Amino acid sequence: MLDLREVFSVTDFLRNHKELVARVTETRKPVVLTVKGKPALVIQDAGSYQELMDRLEKAEGKVTDP
């Protein structure tokens, strides 16, 4: 579930990018960036992204290989 405390505008990100990058790195929680109030991008640290991709690959393998 998306935590509204992890949603920021692209403008906020540009103004505070160092703080937000540090936050994402420390918490390993993705941050949603909005454009004109609508979700547009997700920023995630590389380690947790790789873990997510590994889990997805493993799950897809279980589904396709009986």
HELIX and SHEET records of a PDB file:
HELIX    1   1 LEU A    4  GLU A    6  5                                   3    
HELIX    2   2 VAL A   10  ARG A   15  1                                   6    
HELIX    3   3 HIS A   17  THR A   27  1                                  11    
HELIX    4   4 ALA A   46  THR A   64  1                                  19    
SHEET    1   A 3 VAL A   7  SER A   9  0                                        
SHEET    2   A 3 VAL A  31  VAL A  35  1                                        
SHEET    3   A 3 LYS A  38  ILE A  43 -1                                        
END                                                                             
